[in-house]
Amino acid sequence: MMLKEMVASGHAPMASTYVDIMDCYCTLAKFHEAVSFLEQNDVTESEPYSVLLKWLCKNGRPQDSVSYLEKFHSRGLVDCHSCNIVITHFCNEGKIRTASELIGRMVVPSFTPDEGTCSAVISCYC
């Protein structure tokens, strides 16, 4: 309710506001509602989407995180950090093939792996 009043009065919420709201939804494992919230409020910052991806991985739903990552990427709503969250999860689980496939799909459209991506992959081999 308060968020709607802010927007109606011409005060756009900061990205950190959306991050906090996403943390609340995800803490309660209300992932579908979290996605609906982002879509209904036309959130364009990548940070709230990254929070959702992190929570999906943390709650044993990495395949959902991949699906959402691809969906959000096609809309320009995620960045390399968002991809690294999912890649790091797969690397930490020892699923290097899945992580490598995701990196391959990440590079083709537009993202260049950064030091976070490389660090996640190297950690798989240590």
N, C-alpha and C positions, 0 to 999 in steps of 0.2 A: 504494500500500500504506500509506504513512504517513498519507495523508489519511483512509483508512478507519479507521485506529487512532485518529486524532484524534476523528473523529465518534463512534466507538464508546465513547470515554472521556468523551463529553459536552462536548467542546470544539469548538464550531462554528468553522470557518475564517473568517477575515475576507474581505471582498470582494477585497482586494488579493491574497490567496492565489489566488483563482479567476482574477483578472486575469493573474497570472503564468503559471498553468497554460494559460490560453487563448492567451497569447502564444507559449508553447512549441508547442502544437498548430498554431497558425496559421503560425508560422515554418517549420514542416515541411510546410505546405500540407495538413494533415490536418483539413480543415474538417468533414467528416462526423463524424469522431471527436470533434471539439470540441463539436459540437451534441449528440452522444450523451452526452458527459461532463456537459454542463450539465443535460440532461434526467434522467440517471440520479442525479445528485446533488441534484436539486431546488433548483437555485440560483435565488434570487429577487431578488438585487441586479441592477441594470441594467448596471453597469460591465462585467462579463464579456461580456455580450451586445453591448455597444458595441464591445468589442475585436474580436469576431468580425466585426461589420459593417464595421469599419474595414479589417480584413485582406481581407475579400472584395472590397471596392472596390479596394484597393491591388493585388490580384492579378488584376484584370480580370474580376471576377465580380459586377458591380453588380446584375444582374438577380437573382442569388441573394440579394444583400443585401436587395433589396426584398421578395422572397418571405419571407425569414426575419424581416425587420422586421415585416411584416404578421402573420406567425404568432406572433411574440413579443408583439406589441402586443395581440393578441386574448387573450393570457394575462396581460396586465398586467406584462410583464417588461422593457419598455423605457420610456424617457422621451424628452423633447424633444431632449436631447443626442444620443440614439441616432438619432433621425430626422434631426437636423442633419448627422450624419456622412454619411449617404447623400445627402441633398440637396446638401451641399457638393461631394461627388464629382461629381454630375451637373452642377452649376454650373461647376465647374472644367473639365469636359469640354466645356463650351459647350452642354449639353443642357438649355436653360432650360425647354423644354416638358415634358420628363420631370420636372424638378425641380418645376415648377409643379403638375403633376398630383399628385405625391407630397405637396406642401404641401396641396393641396385635400383629399386623402384623410386627411391628418394632422389637419386642422382639424375635420372633420366628427365624428370619434369623440370627441375630448376634448382634444387638444393645441392649445395656442395658440402660434403662431410667436413666437419670442423674438428677441432681438438677434442671436443666432447665425444664425438662419434668414434674417433680413433682410440681414445682412452677406453671406451666401453668394449671395443673389439679386442684390444690388447689384453684387457682384464680377463677375457674368456680363456686366454692361453696361459695365464699365470696360476 
